[in-house]
Amino acid sequence: MTQNGRSQPRILFIDNMRYIIIAFVILQHVALIYGAHSEGSVLVQNMSQFIVMITDVFMMPILFFAAGFFALPSIRSKGTWGFMVSKWKRIWIPWLIGVLFVLPPAVYLMYYIRSCYDGASHTGYWQYWVNFMKSAAEFHTGYTRSADQFSHRHLWFLSVLFPLFILFAIICKIKVSWSGNIAAEKMDKIHTTKTIFRAIVLTGALAAVGFFIAKLFYPWGYRAILVASLIHFEPTRLVFYIIYFALGIYAFSGKWFTGDNFPHSFTIWIPVCLASLGIFTYFGFAQIQMPSVAETFLNSFVRSFLCLSLFMVLVTLTSKYRNKPSIMDQSLASNSYTIYIIHYPFHVMFAALLLRWNGRILVKFWVVYIATCILSYLISNYVVKPHPRLSALGIVLVNIILFIVF
């Protein structure tokens, strides 16, 4: 562990777990491209479908857990106002820069790839960017209507996380005004192994019931909703995010990872994971068009406990093997957030560059994935981190160049 602020310990393996999840995020985004454009390869199509299907279950809930886990020490060290200002700078400003100048090139390249596959003509980047911003300026509330309509794409995470942080800060402020210094570290109680296990199982049950209820109202697969163009979320997944965010806060207050009280047990979670994975994969590839209420209920619990078991397996692995300081882990962890924000145009760019190459589609898939990971890390570590303001200016200049060239 390292020190976070004056006295709060920072759990290294959770930081390391986050960069592992970001690697899965990039993998999913590459799979989304090659799942849609598999060039006739059944292997790549099925592989991409499996990757998207499984990563969709566990990636983002774990990131919300990590965000919740570090929210409590952050607000204690900075205070309510300082906490809110820090989140404005760290989340909302990058979101704004991202939707204005990072997303449009990526979305345009995706549009370009679709046009090439369909044999259709395409508009220039300037006109596309203007239409994209006009769509944003509508402040649309409702479902996203087309692939070219303004949406947050991967930056939806920031648009959901920021309101959660603000709501958390307000709740903390109310608790302090009602109960005194309730947010102080001295109020924390170390949870027993039994208490932690019960909380984990309850998390799985609550997420399953919440997902099931949401599915009754939103029975389709993935369909995003925009709120005034500022918040972007998918209703059924939102249940998981809120619950895991709250679990992260509860875990920190209970000092889950500072002793031997956490229930590390592969003998429990690996069998649960394998059983859930088998059933969930069957449901995913069966593609039941109109599932019954009973099938939806079963699938909700399978999805929830697959997410929970994957979370527990990953926590167990990283806490045992990635909880020691190392230069590599520190560098990857410190760059993970920036990598998440900037990677999106790169994987689309590499896919577009390989569009005319006659190589095997499976080779293209892994070349795009590895190249995106490497380039995203290099730009984050050697450009954005040391020169954040110049990097923001550079993004604007890249867009200007694209206006001229395309």
C-alpha positions as CSV (number, residue, x, y, z in Angstrom):
1,M,0.0,0.0,0.0
2,T,1.0,3.6,-0.5
3,Q,-0.1,6.7,1.3
4,N,-3.0,8.7,-0.2
5,G,-3.0,12.2,1.3
6,R,-1.9,12.5,4.9
7,S,-3.0,9.2,6.5
8,Q,-5.2,7.3,4.1
9,P,-3.7,4.1,2.7
10,R,-4.1,3.5,-1.0
11,I,-4.6,-0.1,-2.0
12,L,-2.2,-0.8,-4.9
13,F,-3.9,-3.8,-6.4
14,I,-7.1,-1.8,-7.0
15,D,-5.2,0.7,-9.1
16,N,-3.6,-2.2,-10.9
17,M,-7.0,-3.9,-11.4
18,R,-8.2,-0.7,-13.1
19,Y,-5.5,-0.8,-15.8
20,I,-6.3,-4.5,-16.4
21,I,-10.0,-3.5,-16.9
22,I,-8.9,-0.7,-19.3
23,A,-7.1,-3.4,-21.4
24,F,-10.4,-5.3,-21.5
25,V,-12.2,-2.1,-22.5
26,I,-10.0,-1.6,-25.5
27,L,-10.4,-5.3,-26.4
28,Q,-14.1,-4.9,-26.4
29,H,-14.0,-1.8,-28.6
30,V,-11.9,-3.7,-31.2
31,A,-14.2,-6.6,-31.0
32,L,-17.2,-4.3,-31.7
33,I,-15.6,-3.2,-35.0
34,Y,-14.6,-6.7,-36.2
35,G,-17.8,-8.3,-35.0
36,A,-19.7,-5.9,-37.2
37,H,-17.2,-6.2,-40.1
38,S,-15.8,-9.7,-39.8
39,E,-15.3,-9.9,-43.6
40,G,-17.0,-13.3,-43.7
41,S,-14.9,-14.9,-41.0
42,V,-17.2,-16.9,-38.7
43,L,-14.4,-17.4,-36.2
44,V,-13.8,-13.7,-35.8
45,Q,-17.5,-12.9,-35.6
46,N,-18.1,-15.5,-32.9
47,M,-14.9,-14.5,-31.0
48,S,-15.9,-10.9,-31.2
49,Q,-19.4,-11.6,-30.0
50,F,-18.1,-13.7,-27.1
51,I,-15.6,-10.9,-26.1
52,V,-18.3,-8.2,-26.2
53,M,-20.8,-10.3,-24.4
54,I,-18.6,-11.3,-21.5
55,T,-16.7,-8.0,-21.0
56,D,-20.0,-6.1,-21.0
57,V,-20.9,-8.0,-17.8
58,F,-18.0,-7.2,-15.5
59,M,-15.8,-4.3,-16.8
60,M,-17.7,-1.2,-15.9
61,P,-19.1,-2.4,-12.6
62,I,-15.6,-3.0,-11.4
63,L,-14.5,0.5,-12.5
64,F,-17.5,1.9,-10.6
65,F,-16.5,-0.1,-7.5
66,A,-12.9,1.3,-7.7
67,A,-14.4,4.8,-8.1
68,G,-16.6,4.4,-5.0
69,F,-13.7,2.8,-3.0
70,F,-11.5,5.9,-3.5
71,A,-14.3,8.4,-3.2
72,L,-14.5,8.3,0.6
73,P,-10.8,9.0,1.3
74,S,-10.8,11.7,-1.3
75,I,-13.7,13.6,0.2
76,R,-12.2,13.3,3.7
77,S,-8.9,14.8,2.6
78,K,-10.4,17.6,0.3
79,G,-13.7,18.4,1.9
80,T,-17.0,18.6,0.1
81,W,-16.3,21.6,-2.0
82,G,-12.7,20.6,-2.8
83,F,-13.9,17.1,-3.7
84,M,-16.5,18.5,-6.1
85,V,-14.1,21.0,-7.7
86,S,-11.5,18.2,-8.2
87,K,-14.1,16.0,-9.9
88,W,-15.1,18.9,-12.2
89,K,-11.5,19.3,-13.3
90,R,-10.7,15.6,-13.5
91,I,-14.0,14.3,-15.1
92,W,-16.2,17.0,-16.6
93,I,-13.5,19.1,-18.4
94,P,-11.9,16.0,-20.0
95,W,-15.4,14.9,-20.9
96,L,-16.0,18.2,-22.7
97,I,-12.7,18.2,-24.5
98,G,-13.4,14.5,-25.4
99,V,-16.8,15.0,-26.9
100,L,-15.7,18.1,-28.9
101,F,-12.4,16.9,-30.3
102,V,-11.6,13.3,-29.4
103,L,-14.8,11.5,-30.3
104,P,-15.6,13.2,-33.7
105,P,-12.5,11.9,-35.5
106,A,-13.2,8.4,-34.2
107,V,-16.9,8.5,-35.1
108,Y,-16.1,9.9,-38.5
109,L,-13.6,7.0,-39.1
110,M,-16.2,4.5,-38.1
111,Y,-18.6,6.2,-40.5
112,Y,-15.9,6.0,-43.2
113,I,-15.3,2.3,-42.5
114,R,-19.1,1.6,-42.8
115,S,-19.2,3.6,-46.1
116,C,-16.3,1.6,-47.5
117,Y,-17.8,-1.7,-46.6
118,D,-21.2,-0.6,-48.0
119,G,-19.7,0.9,-51.1
120,A,-21.3,4.2,-50.4
121,S,-19.9,7.7,-50.8
122,H,-19.1,9.7,-47.6
123,T,-19.1,13.4,-46.6
124,G,-16.1,15.4,-45.6
125,Y,-14.9,15.6,-42.0
126,W,-15.9,19.3,-41.5
127,Q,-19.5,18.7,-42.6
128,Y,-19.6,15.6,-40.4
129,W,-18.3,17.4,-37.4
130,V,-20.8,20.3,-37.9
131,N,-23.7,17.8,-38.1
132,F,-22.3,16.0,-35.0
133,M,-22.2,19.2,-33.0
134,K,-25.6,20.3,-34.2
135,S,-27.0,17.0,-32.9
136,A,-25.3,17.8,-29.6
137,A,-26.8,21.3,-29.5
138,E,-30.3,19.8,-29.7
139,F,-29.8,18.7,-26.1
140,H,-31.7,15.6,-27.0
141,T,-33.4,13.6,-24.2
142,G,-34.3,10.1,-25.2
143,Y,-32.9,7.1,-27.1
144,T,-30.0,7.4,-29.5
145,R,-31.5,7.2,-32.9
146,S,-28.6,6.4,-35.2
147,A,-24.9,5.6,-35.2
148,D,-24.1,9.1,-36.5
149,Q,-26.2,11.0,-33.9
150,F,-24.3,12.7,-31.1
151,S,-23.6,10.4,-28.2
152,H,-20.8,10.0,-25.7
153,R,-19.6,6.6,-27.0
154,H,-17.0,5.4,-24.4
155,L,-17.1,8.8,-22.6
156,W,-20.6,7.8,-21.2
157,F,-18.6,6.5,-18.2
158,L,-17.5,10.0,-17.3
159,S,-21.0,11.4,-17.8
160,V,-22.5,8.9,-15.3
161,L,-19.6,8.9,-12.8
162,F,-19.6,12.7,-12.4
163,P,-23.3,12.9,-11.2
164,L,-22.7,9.9,-8.9
165,F,-19.7,11.7,-7.3
166,I,-21.8,14.9,-6.8
167,L,-24.7,12.9,-5.3
168,F,-22.2,11.2,-3.0
169,A,-20.8,14.5,-1.9
170,I,-24.3,15.9,-1.2
171,I,-25.2,12.8,0.9
172,C,-22.0,13.1,2.9
173,K,-22.7,16.8,3.5
174,I,-26.2,16.0,4.7
175,K,-24.9,13.2,7.0
176,V,-22.3,15.6,8.5
177,S,-24.9,18.3,9.2
178,W,-27.2,15.7,10.8
179,S,-24.7,13.5,12.7
180,G,-21.6,15.5,13.2
181,N,-18.2,14.3,11.9
182,I,-19.7,11.1,10.5
183,A,-17.2,11.0,7.5
184,A,-14.2,10.8,9.8
185,E,-11.9,7.8,9.5
186,K,-12.3,7.1,13.2
187,M,-16.0,6.2,12.6
188,D,-15.0,3.3,10.4
189,K,-15.4,-0.2,11.7
190,I,-13.4,-3.2,10.4
191,H,-15.8,-5.6,8.9
192,T,-15.6,-9.3,9.7
193,T,-15.2,-11.9,7.0
194,K,-18.8,-13.0,7.5
195,T,-20.0,-9.4,7.1
196,I,-18.0,-8.9,3.9
197,F,-19.3,-12.2,2.5
198,R,-22.9,-11.3,3.2
199,A,-22.4,-7.9,1.6
200,I,-20.9,-9.5,-1.5
201,V,-23.8,-12.0,-1.9
202,L,-26.3,-9.2,-1.2
203,T,-24.7,-7.2,-3.9
204,G,-25.2,-10.0,-6.4
205,A,-28.9,-10.4,-5.3
206,L,-29.7,-6.7,-5.5
207,A,-28.0,-6.3,-8.9
208,A,-29.9,-9.3,-10.2
209,V,-33.3,-8.1,-9.0
210,G,-32.6,-4.5,-10.2
211,F,-31.5,-5.8,-13.6
212,F,-34.6,-8.0,-13.9
213,I,-37.0,-5.1,-13.0
214,A,-35.2,-2.8,-15.5
215,K,-35.4,-5.6,-18.2
216,L,-39.2,-5.7,-17.8
217,F,-39.3,-2.0,-18.8
218,Y,-36.4,-2.1,-21.3
219,P,-36.4,-5.6,-22.8
220,W,-34.0,-4.9,-25.7
221,G,-30.3,-5.5,-25.7
222,Y,-28.1,-2.4,-25.6
223,R,-29.9,0.8,-26.2
224,A,-28.5,4.0,-24.8
225,I,-30.4,7.0,-23.4
226,L,-29.3,10.6,-23.6
227,V,-30.3,13.2,-21.0
228,A,-30.1,16.7,-22.5
229,S,-26.9,15.5,-24.4
230,L,-25.1,15.6,-21.0
231,I,-25.7,12.2,-19.5
232,H,-25.5,8.9,-21.5
233,F,-26.5,5.6,-20.0
234,E,-28.1,2.3,-20.6
235,P,-30.9,1.7,-18.2
236,T,-30.4,-2.0,-17.3
237,R,-26.6,-1.6,-16.8
238,L,-27.1,1.5,-14.6
239,V,-28.4,-0.7,-11.8
240,F,-25.1,-2.5,-11.6
241,Y,-23.0,0.7,-11.7
242,I,-24.9,2.3,-8.8
243,I,-24.8,-0.8,-6.7
244,Y,-21.1,-1.5,-7.3
245,F,-20.2,2.2,-6.6
246,A,-22.0,2.0,-3.3
247,L,-20.2,-1.3,-2.6
248,G,-16.9,0.4,-3.1
249,I,-17.7,3.1,-0.6
250,Y,-18.9,0.4,1.9
251,A,-15.7,-1.6,1.3
252,F,-13.4,1.3,2.1
253,S,-15.4,2.2,5.3
254,G,-15.1,-1.4,6.4
255,K,-11.3,-1.7,5.7
256,W,-11.9,-4.7,3.5
257,F,-8.4,-5.1,2.2
258,T,-6.2,-3.9,5.1
259,G,-6.1,-7.2,6.9
260,D,-7.0,-10.9,6.5
261,N,-10.7,-10.3,6.7
262,F,-11.5,-10.4,3.0
263,P,-12.9,-13.8,1.9
264,H,-10.3,-14.8,-0.8
265,S,-11.5,-18.2,-1.9
266,F,-11.0,-19.6,-5.4
267,T,-12.9,-22.8,-4.3
268,I,-16.1,-20.7,-4.1
269,W,-15.9,-18.2,-6.9
270,I,-14.3,-20.2,-9.7
271,P,-17.1,-22.8,-9.7
272,V,-19.7,-20.0,-9.6
273,C,-17.9,-18.2,-12.4
274,L,-17.7,-21.3,-14.6
275,A,-21.3,-22.3,-14.1
276,S,-22.5,-18.8,-14.7
277,L,-20.3,-18.4,-17.7
278,G,-21.7,-21.5,-19.3
279,I,-25.3,-20.6,-18.8
280,F,-24.7,-17.0,-19.8
281,T,-22.9,-17.9,-23.0
282,Y,-25.7,-20.3,-23.9
283,F,-28.2,-17.4,-23.5
284,G,-26.0,-15.1,-25.4
285,F,-25.5,-17.3,-28.5
286,A,-29.1,-18.7,-28.4
287,Q,-30.3,-15.1,-29.1
288,I,-33.8,-15.7,-27.8
289,Q,-35.9,-12.9,-29.4
290,M,-38.8,-12.8,-27.0
291,P,-37.6,-14.4,-23.7
292,S,-40.2,-15.3,-21.1
293,V,-40.3,-13.6,-17.7
294,A,-38.8,-16.8,-16.2
295,E,-35.9,-16.8,-18.7
296,T,-35.3,-13.1,-18.1
297,F,-35.3,-13.7,-14.3
298,L,-32.8,-16.6,-14.7
299,N,-30.6,-14.6,-17.0
300,S,-30.6,-11.6,-14.7
301,F,-29.3,-13.8,-11.8
302,V,-26.8,-15.6,-14.0
303,R,-25.5,-12.2,-15.3
304,S,-25.3,-10.8,-11.8
305,F,-23.4,-13.7,-10.3
306,L,-21.1,-14.0,-13.3
307,C,-20.2,-10.3,-12.8
308,L,-19.8,-10.9,-9.0
309,S,-17.7,-14.1,-9.4
310,L,-15.4,-12.5,-12.1
311,F,-15.0,-9.5,-9.8
312,M,-14.1,-11.8,-6.8
313,V,-11.7,-13.8,-8.9
314,L,-10.0,-10.7,-10.3
315,V,-9.8,-9.2,-6.8
316,T,-8.3,-12.4,-5.4
317,L,-5.7,-12.6,-8.2
318,T,-4.6,-9.0,-8.1
319,S,-4.5,-8.7,-4.3
320,K,-2.3,-11.8,-4.2
321,Y,0.0,-11.2,-7.2
322,R,-0.3,-7.5,-8.1
323,N,-0.3,-5.8,-4.7
324,K,3.4,-4.9,-4.6
325,P,4.9,-1.7,-5.9
326,S,6.6,-1.9,-9.3
327,I,7.6,0.6,-11.9
328,M,5.6,-1.1,-14.6
329,D,2.4,-1.3,-12.5
330,Q,2.8,2.2,-11.3
331,S,3.2,3.6,-14.8
332,L,0.3,1.6,-16.2
333,A,-2.0,2.5,-13.3
334,S,-1.2,6.2,-13.4
335,N,-1.9,6.3,-17.2
336,S,-5.0,4.1,-17.2
337,Y,-7.5,7.0,-16.9
338,T,-5.9,8.9,-19.8
339,I,-5.6,5.8,-21.9
340,Y,-9.3,5.2,-21.4
341,I,-10.1,8.7,-22.7
342,I,-7.8,8.8,-25.7
343,H,-7.7,5.3,-27.0
344,Y,-11.0,5.4,-28.9
345,P,-9.8,7.2,-32.1
346,F,-6.7,5.0,-32.3
347,H,-8.4,1.6,-32.6
348,V,-10.7,3.0,-35.3
349,M,-7.7,4.7,-37.0
350,F,-5.7,1.4,-37.1
351,A,-8.8,-0.5,-38.3
352,A,-9.2,2.1,-41.1
353,L,-5.6,1.8,-42.1
354,L,-5.8,-2.0,-42.4
355,L,-9.1,-1.8,-44.3
356,R,-7.5,-2.4,-47.7
357,W,-4.9,-4.9,-46.5
358,N,-5.7,-8.4,-47.7
359,G,-4.3,-10.1,-44.6
360,R,-6.2,-12.5,-42.4
361,I,-9.0,-10.8,-40.4
362,L,-7.9,-12.5,-37.2
363,V,-4.4,-11.0,-37.6
364,K,-5.9,-7.6,-38.2
365,F,-7.9,-7.9,-35.0
366,W,-4.9,-8.5,-32.8
367,V,-2.7,-6.0,-34.7
368,V,-5.3,-3.3,-34.1
369,Y,-5.6,-4.3,-30.4
370,I,-1.9,-4.4,-29.6
371,A,-1.1,-1.2,-31.6
372,T,-3.9,0.7,-29.9
373,C,-2.7,-0.3,-26.4
374,I,0.9,0.6,-27.1
375,L,0.1,3.9,-28.8
376,S,-2.4,5.0,-26.2
377,Y,0.1,4.3,-23.4
378,L,3.0,6.1,-25.2
379,I,0.9,9.2,-25.9
380,S,-0.5,9.2,-22.4
381,N,2.8,8.8,-20.6
382,Y,5.1,10.9,-22.8
383,V,2.7,13.5,-24.2
384,V,-0.5,14.0,-22.2
385,K,0.9,13.5,-18.7
386,P,3.9,15.8,-18.9
387,H,2.1,18.4,-21.2
388,P,-1.6,18.3,-20.5
389,R,-2.4,21.9,-21.8
390,L,-0.3,21.4,-24.9
391,S,-2.0,18.1,-25.5
392,A,-5.4,19.7,-25.4
393,L,-4.2,22.2,-28.0
394,G,-2.7,19.4,-30.1
395,I,-6.1,17.7,-30.2
396,V,-7.7,20.8,-31.5
397,L,-4.9,21.2,-34.1
398,V,-5.5,17.6,-35.2
399,N,-9.1,18.3,-35.8
400,I,-8.2,21.4,-37.8
401,I,-5.9,19.3,-40.0
402,L,-8.7,16.8,-40.5
403,F,-11.0,19.7,-41.5
404,I,-8.5,20.6,-44.2
405,V,-7.4,17.1,-45.4
406,F,-10.9,15.5,-45.4
